[in-house]
Amino acid sequence: MSKRQIVLDTETTGLEPSQGHRIIEIGCVEMIDRRLTGNNFHQYLQPDREIDQAAIEVHGITNEFLADKPRFADLVDDFLAYIEGAELVIHNAPFDVGFIDHELQRLGGDRPRLDAVCGVIDTLVMAKKMHPGQRNSLDALCKRYDINNSHRELHGALLDAEILADVYLMMTGGQGALSLDSGSSEGGGGGEAIRRLAGGRPPLKVVAATAEELAAHQARLEAIEKGASDGCLWRRLESSS
């Protein structure tokens, strides 16, 4: 049976949900059998409260940018359908899980806690066991495992989830080789059949990027172009298409 994992990260208005702080960005990256599928989930959220200045300095997301974004209640069903039955991979899981559970509790009704929907792996706990006495922030792990994160000028939920996926695969032995052989091979080195997602999965709502988000995307590509020694691969692909 295929193993489905979701690497998840959030950005928030502050540090404590008990003080009324809210989620303002959710980023998720899907892996099936340790292979990235490209079936990601990403959404900015209107928190209905001011963002702490200290938080803005970390992620760069402002109240003005979020003014026209949906609220958590608007997409909770899509989000729960997306993560249902998966194993979540999160760095410092109590922080993100605590915020998501707080958002679910605010909605009332019979919304489940996150651990009732998914299993959770905390990569910070893993890293502390593997590298005791060392720094185990996401940036420190990128340096330790030689993962290029030079384009990470600010925190961002989807970007951090993508980076964490690379870190997690390195921490747990690397990404398995892709095999297109659907059967066993007589020469010894067998392959696995291509696995397809179940047809009965509920459809996910497609949220088109706004003009402001497209502009932010271009700004991010420009930052990558300046910070990476070999330039921006995405830009090269766009120019050659």
N, C-alpha and C positions, 0 to 999 in steps of 0.2 A: 504494500500500500504506500502511495506517495506521501511524503512528509511535507507539510506546508508550514512555512514559517513567515512571520511578518515582522520586519525590523521597523520599530516605531520610535518616533520622537515628537515632542511637543514644544511649543514656545508659549509663554504665559505672560500675564500682566505683572506678575510679582512672584514671590516665593511661597506664599502660604494660602492655600485654599480656605483655611479656617478664618482668614482675614478678608474673605470675599474675592480673592484673586481668581482669574478665569483663564481658560485656554484661548489663545488667539491664533494658533496654527497647529495643524496635525499633519505629519508626513509619515507615510508608510511605504515600505518597499517589500514586495513579495518575492519569496524564494520557494521553489518546490524542488525537493531532493538536492538542496544546496546550490541550485541554479537560479539566477535572477531571471524573472519572467517578463519584466517590464509592466506588469499589471499593478501599478502603484496607486496609492490614494493620497491626495494632497488637497488641503483646503485651509484658507484663512477664515477666521471667525470674528464676528462683531461681539465684543465682550460686555457691552453696556456698562462700562466703567472706564476710568482713566488708567492708562498704563504707567507704572512707576518709571521715573526717569532712568533709574539704574538698570531696569529691564530693557528700555529702549537702547541704551548704550551697548547692551549685549547683542540684541538681535536686530536693531534698527527698524522695527515695525512700529508705526505711529497710529494714533487714534484716527487721524485723517485718512490714512490708507485703508483702515478697516471700516470706515463709515458705511460703505455700501455692501459689506460682506454679509453672508448669511449667519444666523445664530446656530449654536450647537443643536438646538431642538429641531432645526430645519434639516439636518443631515444625520441625526443620530441613527435612524433606521438603516441608512446606507452604510454608515460606518460599522455598525454591529453586524450587518450582513457580510461585510467585507472581511472582518476579522474572525467571524464565528468558526470555532473548531480549530483555528490555527494555534501555533505556539508563538508567542510574542518574544522578540529579542529586544531588550531595552537596556540602555546604559544608565545606571542608577534608577532602577525600576520603581522603587517606592515613590519617587517624585512624580513621574508621569502617571503611574497607576492611581496615585492619590488624587491627582487633578481630574483624571477621567472619571473615577468613582464619584468625586464631588459633583461633576457636571451631571452624571446620571441621577444622583440623589436629588439634585435641584429640580429635575423633571417630574419627580414623584411617580406614582403608579407602581408598577411591578418591574421596573427596570432592574436587570441583574447587575451585581458587581462584576468587575472585569474578570476576576479570577474564576467566576462561574461560567464564563464564555470561552476563556482561553487559558492555556498554560503560559507561564512567564519564565524566561531566562534573563537573569540580571548579569550583563557582561562586566559590570563593575565588581560584583562579587567574584566572578570568575577570574578577573584580572588580579585582584588582591590575593587570591589563592596561588595564582601562577607566578606573580611577581611581588612577593611580600616586601614591604618596606620601600617600595618604589612609587613614583607618581603614576597614577593610572587614569588620568583624565583622557578624554578622547584624543586630544592633541598629542599627549604623551604616548599613547598607544600607536598612533599613526607614525610617530617618529621611531618607536621601537620596532614596528613591523614594516618600516620603509614604505609607507603608504603616502602618496602625494596629496596633501591637503592645503597646498599653497593658495588655492582659490577660496579658502574659507576665511574671509576677512571678518565676517559676522556669523553668529549662529543663525541657522535656519532649519526648520524641522525636516523638510525633505532632503536637503543637502546633508544634514547630520545623519539621517537614516541611511542614506546611500554610503556615506563614509563608514558608518558603524557596520553595515553589511560586509564591507571589505575587511574591516578589523575582525569581525566575528569569524569569518571564513579562515583568516590567517590564524586566529587563536585556536581554532578547532581543526587545523590540519590542512587548510587550503581548499580551493574549489575543485570538485571532481571534474574529470575530463568529460567533455560532451561526446557521446557515442551515438551514431545514427544507425548502428547495427541493431536490428530488432530481434535478433535471435542469438543463440550461442554460436560461437565461432569454432570451427574444427581445429584451428591452429592454436587454440588455447586461450588467447585473450578475448574473452566474451564481452558483449556489450549489452546495454539495457535498451528496451524499446522506448521510443519517444512517448512521454506521458502527456495526455491531454486533460484539461480541466473538465470536470463533470458538467454535462449539458444542463443539469437541473439547477445550477447555481442561480440565485436571484440576480436580475440585471442591476448594474450599478448606474447611478445617475451620472451623466457626463456633464461636467461643469466647464464651460469654455472660459479661457483666460480673458480678462478684461484688458482694455488698452493700457491701463496703469500697470497691470501685472506683466504684460508683454514688454513694456518699457523697463520694468525692473529686471526682467529676464535678460534683455540686451545689456543692461548695466552690469549684470553678473558676468556675462560672456566677455565684456570688455575688461573686467577685473582679472578674469582667468587669463586672457590674452597677455596682459601686462605682467602677471605674476608667474606664468609657466615658461620655462626656458624653451620648450618646443611649441609654444603658441597654444591656441585653442582648437582642439580637434573638431568640436561642433561647428565652429566657423568654417573650417576647411571643408567639412562635409556639405555645409550649406552652399558654399561657393562652387562646389563640383557637381551639385545636383541640378 
